[in-house]
Amino acid sequence: MAFCGLNLLNLSAVSAAPAAPNATDEARYAAMPTYSNKNNDLEMTVDNNGTHFRLWSPEAENAQVLIYTSDRNSAPVDTIDMVRSSGGTLTADSPKQLYGHFYTFRIKHNGKWLAETPGVWAKATGTNGERAAIIDFRLTDPIGWNDDKGPKLENYTDAVVYEMHHRDMSMHPSSGIVHKGKFLALTEHGTTTESGTSTGIDHLKELGITHVHILPSFDYNSVDESNLPANKYNWGYDPVNYNTPEGSYSTDPANPMARVAEMKRMIKALHDAGIGVIMDVVYNHTATNDDSNFSLTAPGYYYRHRADRSYSDASACGNETASEREQMRDFIVNSVKYWANEYHIDGFRFDLMAIHDIETMNIVAEELHKINPNIIIYGEGWTAGDSPLPVGQRALKENVAKMDGIAVFSDDIRDAVKGHFSDAADRGFATGKPGLEETIKIGIVASTAHPQVDYSKGNNSKFAYASSPEQIINYVSCHDDLCLTDKLAASMPNSTEAERIRAAKLAQTIVFTSQGTPFITAGEEVFRSKQGVHNSYCSPDSINAIDWTLKSKNAELFDYYRNLIALRKSHPAFRMTSAEDIAKNIRFDNTNIQNVVSYSILNNANGDSSKEIKVIFNGGDKPYTTRLKKGNWKILAEDGNIDPEGLRDFNGGSISIPPCSALILTR
């Protein structure tokens, strides 16, 4: 995530001690009564007796609900005074079912009436999320919604995750998609380029991925929904209303029913295509500080502060939330539960997850897996700055062994394969840089303990921090930093495009044959470029939109990705689920040659049909020749080509692996 225009660093901790939070404020927050939203009665419910409001605001001197007949630019038609109730809440009631109306809250705090807010639990809103809407959610369900389910996976490692942004996938004229930049774009089947190659949801199905990871789809701040023709772009890492869909992705932002119904239609279409939906969530900070919905309902409480009462800023976006406080923890837990229940979301990616505390994340995993055992949960195991939260309590990648059912991104494999993310010119193993062999091995074993892996030689991690391969997400690029195409261009300045495509193949082959869960970002499979923009969070569509004509131009690369995914799916040996199995079944060869990693997966690992799978990566600029034992080998990948059914037979003996390529054989 990089909404602020920063190139976010992987910071586990920094050397300077953070300023201690204000002890008086912390004691006050700890003493506040809390109210769990486990029954979903914060902040508005409708039943046969009317419409009911409940606002958590323990320090409010007074509070009111304002009722409107339109989503903006109108006076309230009613103002209802709220009365103090249990658990720090205030309540108000109307005898009418106020469907079709809008509402806001306002509180009096320290003798001053604060600005109106839809509250923190608004589940439907009008334009720009200024007013919450009262709608009947049953009327937003698409046909067949009651029977809708995402794909069933036995293990995290069976997933193949494809990260995408709504606009990137559909805005380019070549997409053939009608509802460009909208939720509905992924409901359109039969979309093609002029040359007839599939795009959109058909492309995803053809590629073979199991899940889409969609960049933030909740209501965010940076796009003016009242002026969509301005065509402004943003990734969406600036949250406003966490529990309602973003209006700019709907066909009618002023209609609160539209955004809800259309997001559900998108999810249903993906599920019908056998594809799960992972939602990118950003509970670690808000778009604004004093004017946020959090601040306007319970000033100060939801955030961490420094001793001088300024906002602490581990997000590098101006503030950070306080997940360790009971009401904030309850908000995060019940918010993801709401998305899982109401929208059938199949997984959650937590932005800057290490800003959150371990206990909160463990409760998140426990509660979500009660709803759906197949839900996938992962996040960035780092912060973007220091925090008052002690390092030992942070949901860091180094602490992932304490978080059962949660995975973290592997910066180990990312930086080792393509070069360090912070230095565009830095090369990696796949682009010829020597000395990264041990870090590649760390990636292959998914950062678990292995007798042949020396973590003291690792570039990023110095110990085996994962207790299971299901705790690791492997990738070489994501929306942050240079996309793979641009990273290869920057680090291989004198290369041809064919040479860079060859390096891309090797890079992704390492990712997809490593233990853990593979992750790619949209467009890598067609060699998409963002014209060298490393932080395109607010760049125009001319930078971000995928040019789908590249699919025809780079058809051979697309087929490689498609076959690479099929290869992984056909061999359970690449998808082991325990550290013990990895240590027992993977044996590395002692090549002692730079830019070469060679290993075998033995013993029909994880129920694989192959007794042995031999994998050799040559990241160097010269051929590597080795000898394999005699046997009935089948070559699946060789010299930039791949076929899960086999390219050719091999009886053993001497074999040469060309530069910048992978060799995969089975017997």
Order of alpha helices (4+ residues) and beta strands (2+ residues): alpha-beta-beta-beta-beta-beta-beta-beta-beta-beta-beta-alpha-alpha-beta-beta-beta-alpha-beta-alpha-alpha-beta-alpha-beta-beta-alpha-alpha-beta-alpha-alpha-beta-alpha-alpha-alpha-alpha-beta-beta-beta-beta-beta-beta-beta-beta-beta
